[in-house]
Structures are given as C-alpha cells and as structure tokens.
C-alpha cells in the first residue's frame, strides 16, 4: 500500500509526533493513508491511543531495521 502522505518525525519527543500527525491527518480526506517514522520510544503506544480516541485506523506499528518506529494510519 502506498501512503498518501509521509511524515518524518525523527528526533521529536512526546507530544510533538502526535500533534504533527494530527495536523497532517486534518489535511487528508477520509480513507487516505499517512505513514510516519518516529524515534520516540513512546510513539507506538501514543499512536495506538490516539487512533483509538479519534476513530482513525492504525494499520501498522512496527520497528524498522534501524530502530525507528513505522506507524501507518488510515483517516476515518
């Protein structure tokens, strides 16, 4: 699946990754996909909670080979 938008959130700590993702999602239409790369160790749990609270779908939450976190969200 090819994301509609990609964010590099490397080097940002909570709450900035979520805030930047929220702003980016606001610019997408329903069903579009945002992928993000983050380095904050709390990002996977933060994005899971964010999606649960907002109704967006967390399609993927994984760790890359270089230790960063890949998060893929479909806008509700």
Secondary structure as UniProt FT lines:
FT   STRAND          5..9
FT   TURN            10..11
FT   TURN            14..15
FT   HELIX           16..26
FT   TURN            30..31
FT   STRAND          33..38
FT   TURN            41..42
FT   HELIX           43..54
FT   STRAND          57..63
FT   TURN            65..66
FT   STRAND          69..74
//
